[in-house]
Amino acid sequence: MFRIVLDIREINYDKLLDTFFEQMRGMEQNGSLGGMKLPPMMNLDFLKNMPQETKNGMVASAINAEQKRMIDMVEMLAVRFGYPAKIHKVAVASLSEPDCTVRLVLDVESMNFAPAIEKICMALISQEDLPSVMGTAYQEGITLSAVPEHMSQQTEKQKEYFVLKSMSDRKQIIMERLEKIAAEKEMLLQIHDMRFMMQ
């Protein structure tokens, strides 16, 4: 098992709130809320005008309460990006630190390392990185193209080290990609830091 920690400096939920509000109204109309009615004051403007700290707390509570749905979504995204994994837990905390207002913690139970290692070799690291990211699995003269096959013969711990060390060394690229994906969904996301920890 390993852990990924994402420290988010700033996040804008307005687009998500648009979607959430439409879903809640639809559930109210079709009776999925069990006859409950949304309070009259609970409208889109009301939600958007809440203090950011309140929004962060609401989102953290919602995500923590919907573990199965969140785990399914994260596992689907992991497959999409070439890092198939089984997620044990997703936890979100609302904080008031200067560089972290939302902290996302993913506990990864297991990963299919072969496609992850191939992806890393193709798109994330260079030949010069190999002595550092391969650790005890490094062999003098090994080429980047030979790494996936070589790593397939190594222990699970060595594979895990390779993946986490590579992602940690290139975390700036990963954070920028995540921010770009958010921007494509019309959501502002500023990530301060990302950490990868072997357990």
SULJOHU-V483537 format. One record per residue. N is the residue number from 1. RES is the residue in one letter. NEAR is the number of other C-alpha atoms within 8 Angstrom. Layout:
<<N	RES	NEAR> <N	RES	NEAR>>
//
This chain:
<<1	M	8> <2	F	11> <3	R	12> <4	I	12> <5	V	11> <6	L	12> <7	D	14> <8	I	16> <9	R	13> <10	E	11> <11	I	9> <12	N	8> <13	Y	9> <14	D	8> <15	K	10> <16	L	8> <17	L	11> <18	D	9> <19	T	8> <20	F	8> <21	F	10> <22	E	8> <23	Q	8> <24	M	8> <25	R	9> <26	G	8> <27	M	10> <28	E	13> <29	Q	7> <30	N	6> <31	G	9> <32	S	8> <33	L	8> <34	G	5> <35	G	7> <36	M	7> <37	K	6> <38	L	7> <39	P	5> <40	P	5> <41	M	5> <42	M	8> <43	N	8> <44	L	9> <45	D	6> <46	F	9> <47	L	10> <48	K	8> <49	N	6> <50	M	8> <51	P	6> <52	Q	6> <53	E	10> <54	T	8> <55	K	11> <56	N	11> <57	G	10> <58	M	8> <59	V	8> <60	A	12> <61	S	9> <62	A	8> <63	I	12> <64	N	10> <65	A	6> <66	E	8> <67	Q	10> <68	K	6> <69	R	7> <70	M	10> <71	I	12> <72	D	8> <73	M	8> <74	V	9> <75	E	12> <76	M	8> <77	L	8> <78	A	11> <79	V	10> <80	R	8> <81	F	6> <82	G	9> <83	Y	13> <84	P	13> <85	A	12> <86	K	9> <87	I	13> <88	H	9> <89	K	9> <90	V	14> <91	A	10> <92	V	12> <93	A	9> <94	S	11> <95	L	9> <96	S	7> <97	E	6> <98	P	6> <99	D	8> <100	C	13> <101	T	15> <102	V	13> <103	R	13> <104	L	12> <105	V	11> <106	L	12> <107	D	12> <108	V	14> <109	E	10> <110	S	9> <111	M	9> <112	N	9> <113	F	11> <114	A	8> <115	P	10> <116	A	12> <117	I	12> <118	E	9> <119	K	11> <120	I	11> <121	C	13> <122	M	7> <123	A	6> <124	L	10> <125	I	10> <126	S	8> <127	Q	7> <128	E	5> <129	D	8> <130	L	10> <131	P	8> <132	S	7> <133	V	11> <134	M	11> <135	G	10> <136	T	5> <137	A	8> <138	Y	9> <139	Q	5> <140	E	4> <141	G	4> <142	I	8> <143	T	7> <144	L	9> <145	S	6> <146	A	8> <147	V	10> <148	P	11> <149	E	7> <150	H	8> <151	M	10> <152	S	8> <153	Q	6> <154	Q	9> <155	T	6> <156	E	6> <157	K	6> <158	Q	13> <159	K	13> <160	E	10> <161	Y	12> <162	F	12> <163	V	13> <164	L	11> <165	K	11> <166	S	12> <167	M	11> <168	S	10> <169	D	6> <170	R	10> <171	K	9> <172	Q	6> <173	I	7> <174	I	9> <175	M	11> <176	E	8> <177	R	8> <178	L	8> <179	E	12> <180	K	8> <181	I	8> <182	A	11> <183	A	10> <184	E	7> <185	K	7> <186	E	7> <187	M	13> <188	L	11> <189	L	12> <190	Q	9> <191	I	12> <192	H	10> <193	D	8> <194	M	12> <195	R	8> <196	F	12> <197	M	8> <198	M	9> <199	Q	5>>
//
